[in-house]
Amino acid sequence: MKLTFSTLLLIAILTLSCSPKVETEHIQKQKFDSLYYPEQKVKLEEDEGVFGPFEDAKFKLDYYHNEGYSTGNRYWYEIIIIDSMVELYFDSPQNDDWNNVHYHKSFILDENETKMIKNKIKMADLDQKSEGFPEWRDWSGSGYGENRLIIESEDVNVAGGMIYNNIFNDDEDFESSISEDMKASSSISGNYESLFKELEKLFDSLPFLLEDKNRSY
């Protein structure tokens, strides 16, 4: 029997409410310390699409941010909204310099919070400028950041992103340089930067996690 979205959402809520509290576990590795948050992201089947079993939901959003130097010294976080259900993920790399931090949290937005998010999307006035996601190999340099945004709803349908150089130069306004790179590379138009900031407000643990990935134990 094929499960409906409402059934899957109910199962997810019950699972979250009934799961025992898992304490943070500190694990020693060979060359680095690791702060490990045991909840794991569920792997989606290849044929399930971007939003897995929730493809039939009326409102779907996926905001993904990836930043670092070269291909290994990186971290990423992701904010996924399925109707009123929010999934938050954070992961930092395993290497000699940074801690390995994994984080996952799920919660439900109330009706007003859901309306606010949808209103922020409407105010951002997003549109698809070109197809696909830009890749860093089309640019130059080893340090870069990347944002990806996918929204599928009755009013907005976009799937795109942008990249930028994240190596600081004393001769330039770093924030302005990032904004210019994002604008030049972006495959979507609109005030996406303000939307990213609003979405990140849902991730109240993000400042701690960004600090913690560089912490020495």
C-alpha positions in Angstrom: 0.0 0.0 0.0 1.4 3.4 -0.9 1.6 5.8 2.0 0.2 9.3 1.6 2.2 12.4 2.6 -0.1 13.0 5.6 0.6 9.4 6.9 4.3 9.8 6.4 4.3 13.2 8.2 2.3 11.7 11.1 4.9 8.8 11.4 7.7 11.4 11.4 6.1 13.4 14.1 5.4 10.4 16.3 8.9 9.1 15.8 10.3 12.5 16.9 8.0 12.7 19.9 8.7 9.1 21.1 12.5 8.9 20.4 14.6 8.9 23.6 16.9 11.8 24.2 20.4 11.0 22.9 23.3 12.6 24.7 26.1 14.2 22.8 29.0 11.8 22.4 32.7 12.9 22.4 34.8 10.6 20.3 38.6 10.6 20.0 40.0 10.0 16.5 43.5 9.3 15.4 44.5 12.9 14.3 41.6 15.0 15.6 38.9 15.4 18.2 35.3 14.9 17.1 32.0 16.2 18.6 29.4 13.9 17.3 25.6 14.4 17.3 24.4 10.8 16.6 21.2 11.5 14.7 21.8 10.6 11.1 20.4 11.8 7.8 18.2 9.2 6.1 19.7 8.2 2.7 17.1 8.7 -0.1 16.7 6.2 -2.8 17.9 7.4 -6.2 14.5 7.2 -7.8 12.8 9.2 -5.0 13.8 12.6 -6.2 15.1 15.6 -4.3 12.5 15.4 -1.5 12.3 11.7 -1.3 8.9 10.3 -0.2 7.5 13.8 0.2 7.5 14.7 -3.5 3.6 15.1 -3.4 3.7 17.8 -0.6 2.2 21.1 -1.5 5.2 23.2 -0.3 8.9 22.0 -0.5 12.1 24.0 0.1 15.7 22.9 0.3 18.4 25.5 1.1 22.0 24.2 1.0 25.2 26.0 1.9 28.8 24.7 1.4 32.0 26.6 2.2 35.7 26.0 2.7 39.1 25.8 1.1 40.0 23.3 -1.6 37.8 20.2 -1.8 38.4 18.7 1.6 38.6 21.4 4.2 34.9 22.2 4.1 31.7 22.3 6.0 28.0 22.4 4.9 24.6 23.0 6.4 21.1 22.4 5.0 17.6 23.6 5.8 14.7 21.5 4.4 11.0 22.5 4.8 8.2 20.1 3.8 4.9 21.9 4.4 5.4 22.7 8.1 8.1 20.1 8.9 11.7 21.4 9.2 14.9 19.4 8.9 18.2 20.9 9.9 21.6 19.4 9.1 25.2 20.4 9.7 28.4 18.6 8.9 32.1 19.6 9.1 35.0 17.7 7.5 37.3 15.1 9.0 40.8 16.6 8.7 43.8 17.7 10.8 42.6 21.2 11.3 38.9 21.2 11.9 36.7 19.1 14.2 34.2 16.6 12.7 30.8 17.8 13.8 27.5 16.1 12.7 24.1 17.6 13.6 20.5 16.9 12.8 17.3 18.4 14.2 13.6 18.1 13.2 10.7 20.2 14.3 7.2 21.5 13.2 6.4 25.1 12.4 3.1 26.5 13.6 0.7 28.1 11.2 1.9 31.6 11.6 5.6 30.6 11.2 4.7 28.7 8.0 2.9 31.8 6.6 5.8 34.0 7.5 8.3 31.8 5.6 6.0 31.7 2.5 5.6 35.5 2.8 9.4 36.0 2.9 9.7 33.9 -0.3 7.1 36.0 -2.0 8.9 39.2 -1.0 12.2 37.8 -2.4 10.6 37.8 -5.9 12.6 34.8 -7.0 12.8 33.7 -10.7 14.7 31.1 -12.7 17.4 33.0 -14.6 19.1 30.0 -16.2 19.0 26.2 -15.7 21.1 24.2 -13.3 23.6 24.9 -10.5 26.9 26.8 -11.2 30.1 24.8 -10.5 33.4 26.1 -9.1 35.4 24.4 -11.8 34.0 27.0 -14.2 35.8 29.7 -12.1 39.2 29.8 -10.5 40.9 29.5 -7.1 40.7 26.9 -4.3 38.6 28.6 -1.7 34.9 29.0 -2.5 31.4 29.0 -1.2 28.2 27.7 -2.7 24.5 28.2 -2.1 21.7 26.1 -3.6 18.0 26.7 -3.4 15.1 24.5 -4.5 11.5 25.6 -4.0 8.5 23.8 -5.3 5.1 25.3 -4.5 1.9 26.6 -6.1 3.4 30.1 -6.4 7.2 29.6 -6.8 9.2 27.0 -8.6 13.0 27.5 -8.7 16.0 25.2 -8.7 19.3 27.1 -8.8 22.2 28.6 -6.9 25.4 30.6 -6.9 29.1 30.4 -6.1 31.6 32.9 -4.7 35.3 33.3 -3.8 35.7 33.1 0.0 39.4 33.9 0.3 39.8 37.2 2.1 41.8 40.0 0.4 42.8 43.1 2.4 42.4 45.3 -0.7 38.7 44.6 -1.2 35.4 44.9 0.6 34.9 41.2 1.3 31.1 41.2 1.8 30.6 43.3 -1.4 32.9 41.0 -3.3 30.9 37.9 -2.2 27.6 39.6 -3.3 29.1 40.5 -6.7 30.3 36.9 -7.2 27.0 35.5 -6.3 25.1 37.9 -8.6 27.5 37.1 -11.5 27.2 33.3 -11.1 23.6 32.9 -9.9 21.1 30.9 -11.9 18.2 32.5 -10.0 17.2 36.2 -9.7 15.6 38.1 -6.9 16.5 39.0 -3.3 17.8 35.5 -2.4 20.4 36.9 0.1 17.6 38.2 2.4 15.7 34.9 2.1 18.9 32.9 3.1 19.2 35.1 6.2 15.6 34.5 7.1 15.9 30.7 6.7 19.1 30.6 8.8 17.1 32.2 11.6 15.3 28.8 11.9 18.7 27.2 12.6 19.3 28.6 16.1 22.2 26.3 16.7 24.1 27.3 13.6 26.3 30.0 15.3 27.4 27.4 18.0 28.1 24.8 15.3 30.2 27.2 13.2 32.2 28.0 16.3 32.4 24.4 17.5 33.9 23.0 14.3 37.1 25.0 15.0 37.2 24.4 18.8 40.1 22.6 20.4 39.3 19.9 23.0 
